[in-house]
Structure formats: structure tokens, C-alpha cells
Amino acid sequence: MKTMLAKVKNSKGFVSLEVIAIAVIVIALAAFIMIKFRGTAQTQSENVDKQINASVKAVNEDAIKTTPTANVQE
């Protein structure tokens, strides 16, 4: 029995099956992760755009409030 297991372990087919099994597991995990985080980058990009626009609007409103009016002499 031990010699038969040793032959199977030492054969090239056994190694190939291990590599194929590991590759299938890695591909399955990668697919799961890609599906789970699909759209995350787009959502975060939209959130950053909203924050930047809000900041620019606040700065512009503050600039309008604090800018002294010009004294126009007629």
C-alpha cells in the first residue's frame, strides 16, 4: 500500500492534478472578489467628485461674502 501511494505521489500526473486544483481555487476566489467589489471604484470616484464640488462651491461662496465691494466714483 505504501509503495502504491509513493508511486502516485511521485508520478507527474499527481503533480499536474494538484496544480490544476490550486489554479481552479485561485481563479474561483479571484472571480468572487471581482464580483464582490465590482463598481466600488466608480462609486468612490463619484463620492470624491461630490466632495470636491461641494468644497469648490463653499470656497466660492466664502470668496463672494468676504470680497469687499469696489468704491466706484462717478
C-alpha positions as CSV (number, residue, x, y, z in Angstrom):
1,M,0.0,0.0,0.0
2,K,2.8,2.4,0.9
3,T,4.6,1.7,-2.3
4,M,1.5,2.3,-4.3
5,L,0.9,5.7,-2.6
6,A,4.6,6.6,-3.2
7,K,4.2,5.8,-6.9
8,V,1.1,8.0,-7.1
9,K,2.8,10.9,-5.3
10,N,6.0,10.6,-7.4
11,S,4.1,10.5,-10.7
12,K,3.8,13.5,-12.9
13,G,0.1,13.2,-13.2
14,F,-0.4,13.7,-9.4
15,V,1.5,17.0,-9.5
16,S,-0.5,18.1,-12.5
17,L,-3.7,17.4,-10.7
18,E,-2.6,19.4,-7.7
19,V,-1.6,22.3,-9.9
20,I,-4.9,22.2,-11.7
21,A,-6.8,22.1,-8.4
22,I,-4.9,25.0,-6.9
23,A,-5.4,27.0,-10.1
24,V,-9.2,26.4,-10.0
25,I,-9.3,27.5,-6.4
26,V,-7.4,30.7,-7.1
27,I,-9.5,31.5,-10.2
28,A,-12.7,30.9,-8.2
29,L,-11.5,33.2,-5.4
30,A,-10.4,35.9,-7.9
31,A,-13.8,35.7,-9.6
32,F,-15.6,36.0,-6.3
33,I,-13.6,39.1,-5.3
34,M,-14.1,40.8,-8.7
35,I,-17.9,40.2,-8.4
36,K,-18.0,41.4,-4.8
37,F,-16.1,44.7,-5.4
38,R,-17.5,45.4,-8.9
39,G,-18.4,49.1,-9.1
40,T,-16.7,50.1,-5.9
41,A,-14.1,52.2,-7.7
42,Q,-16.8,54.0,-9.7
43,T,-18.9,54.7,-6.6
44,Q,-15.9,56.1,-4.7
45,S,-14.9,58.3,-7.7
46,E,-18.4,59.7,-7.7
47,N,-18.3,60.4,-3.9
48,V,-14.9,62.2,-4.3
49,D,-16.3,64.3,-7.2
50,K,-19.3,65.3,-5.0
51,Q,-16.9,66.3,-2.1
52,I,-14.7,68.3,-4.4
53,N,-17.7,70.1,-6.0
54,A,-19.1,70.9,-2.5
55,S,-15.7,72.3,-1.4
56,V,-15.3,74.5,-4.5
57,K,-18.8,75.8,-4.0
58,A,-18.1,76.6,-0.4
59,V,-14.9,78.4,-1.3
60,N,-16.6,80.4,-4.0
61,E,-19.4,81.4,-1.7
62,D,-16.9,82.4,1.0
63,A,-15.0,84.5,-1.5
64,I,-18.1,86.3,-2.6
65,K,-19.0,87.1,1.0
66,T,-15.6,88.3,2.0
67,T,-14.7,90.3,-1.1
68,P,-15.0,94.0,-0.4
69,T,-17.1,95.9,-2.9
70,A,-15.2,98.3,-5.1
71,N,-15.8,102.0,-4.4
72,V,-16.9,103.4,-7.7
73,Q,-16.6,107.1,-8.0
74,E,-18.8,108.8,-10.5
